[in-house]
Amino acid sequence: MELIDTHAHLNLGQYAEDQGSIIDNALKAGISRIVTPGVTLESCLSAFDLSDRYPGLFYCALGIHPTDAAGWGPDVQARFLELSTRPEVVAIGETGLDYYWDSCPKEIQHAALRGQIALAKNLKLPLILHVRDKKDSQAAYDDLLRILREEQAEEVGGVMHCFSGDLPFAYASLELNFYLALGGVLTFKNAPVLQAVAREIPLQHLVLETDSPWLSPLPYRGKRNQPAYVRLVAEKLAELKGLSLEAIATETTRNACQLFHFPALS
């Protein structure tokens, strides 16, 4: 049974001591591919170390996270254009909007997002999008959809990473050619809205992720996450949809391959 973790950050310092064993765990759990999204230029460069050491297992995305959006500029854009020629680059991101942390002015986030959408369209690569807001606010979600429409991001589409929106936002995302990525939060007892989305949205629009090292699924909530745990997310999705684990694995793997244009497994 093949599973794909569409979003994990194994190049971060949380894995400095045991990265190899974490990767072994993933392979034993049936994880066939792992996407490492960049959040800064430095993290994009370090992601290539994984794809160099584990070709065919690790793939990379080039992005500047919204909380680091001040780091976006012509020099970084030019560097991304150079790096995009590498065959393991499958997406632009992680980009988007984050109004939860007051670490970067909104107008700077908007400019960085628009720039990365333009880059994705230029390179014909999908987008990996992050969106987060303060409790009881939808401003980030509304602004994200508005910018995606204004920039015609549906031309390349992509994935709503760590999906946390409601059903109207889910359907709006699908209309813009975006998959929804489900992670460990799906297993939480206090996630009825997300679980309702998972039940409602057709499986053909869903992919799986861990966002390692964060957001571990039950029973590991609060502990460091790892790609092997994507199987637990798949099991929860199977329960919610009344399908077999094998069916979930088959469909979400096919979706991820279509999303990122992965080569066939040898």
RAPE-V917365 format. One line per field, one symbol per residue. ss: DSSP state (@ for helix, = for strand, . for the rest). phi: phi as a letter, one per 20 degrees, with the letter a starting at -180 (. if undefined). psi: psi as a letter, one per 30 degrees, with the letter a starting at -180 (. if undefined). A space follows every 50 residues. Layout:
ss: ???
phi: ???
psi: ???
//
This chain:
ss: ..===..=....@@@...@@@@@@@@@@..=======...@@@@@@@@@@ @@@....=====...@@@@@@..@@@@@@@@@@.....==========.. .....@@@@@@@@@@@@@@@@@@..=======......@@@@@@@@@@@@ ..@@@..===......@@@@@@@@@..=====.@@@@....@@@@@@@@@ ..@@@===...=..............@@@@@@@@@@@@@@@...@@@@@@ @@@@@@@@@@......
phi: .dcceeabdfeeffdgebgffffggfffenfebcedefcbffffffffff ffecfnddcccdbdfgfdffffagffgffffffffffeecadqecqccef eedbggfffffffffffffgffeldfddddbbcfgmcdgffffffffgff elfffdmqbeflgceefgfffffffemdfdedcgggeffecffffffffe fggfddcdbdlgedlfffedgndfebggffffffffffffemdfgfffff fffffffffdlfffff
psi: kklkjgjkifglffgefheeeeeeeeefggjfkkkjklfleeeeefefee fefikfekllkjljkefgfffkaeeeeeeeeefffkffjflkljlbkjge khfkkeeeeeeeeeeeeeeeeefhklkjkkkkllkgkgeeeeeeeeeeee ghffefabkjkhkgaaeeeeeeeefghklkkkaffffkfhheeeeeeeee kkffgklllfhkglhklkggkflkllffffeeeeeeeeeefhlleeeeee eeeeeeeeeghklkk.
//
